[in-house]
Amino acid sequence: MAYTQTDLDQIRALIASGAAGGMVRTASGRVIKLASLAELRSIRDEIEAALGLPPSKGTIFQASPRKYGNTGTTE
């Protein structure tokens, strides 16, 4: 099965959204049904390996400064 960067981007977007489940159609037309974040991470690892990329170190979440009381000003 040949994966593309687009396939990897779709999986990474699902992981970043925290979606537990979903469907992804690969560039070759294959539909992958996923039920958990663990499955998403597993298929991400498989695609990265197929593309010859180093394994992901995890998902990075960016916190909103306002949520934690930091408005970005120093006054």
N, C-alpha and C positions, 0 to 999 in steps of 0.2 A: 504494500500500500504506500503510495507516494503522498506525503503530506506537503503542505505549502506554509509559508510564513503567515498567510491569511488564516489558515486553520489554527495555527498557534495563537494568533492574536485573538481569535474568537474564544478560545478556551481561557486565555488569560483574562479576558474581559468578564467572562462568567465567574471566574474565581474571585476577581476583584470586587464584583458586585455582591458576593456572598450568596449567590444563588445556589440553592440545594436542588439541583436537577435542571433539566433542560434538554434541548436537542440541538445538535450542531450538524450542519451539512458540510462535508469536506469539499474541496475543490474538485475531487473526482466524482462527487455525487453521492458518496456514502453518507448515510444518516447515522449519527452516534447518539444514542439515548443515554443520558447520565442521571444518576439518582442521588449522588452525594458529592460533597466537596472532595472526599477522598478519591472518588472516581475521576473527578475533574483533574485533580493533581496527578493522578496516575497517567491519564491520557496526555496531559501536558508534558510529563517526563518522557513518554514514548515519542511524542512529536519532536521534542527538543533533540532526543537521541537520533531520530531519523534525519533531522536537518543538520546534524553534526554540531549542535550548540552545546555549551556547557550547561549542566543542570541548574535549574532555578534554586535560589537560596531561600525562597519563600515569597509571600505576598507582602508588599509594602503598602501600608495605609497612611494617607496624609490626614492629619487631624486639622480641623478648622480652628484657627487661633481664637475666634470669638467664642467658640464652645467652651473654652477653658479660661475665659476672662482676659485674654491678651488681645488688645486692639491694635497692636503694632506700633503704638506711639511710646515715646520715652518720657513724656511730660507727667 
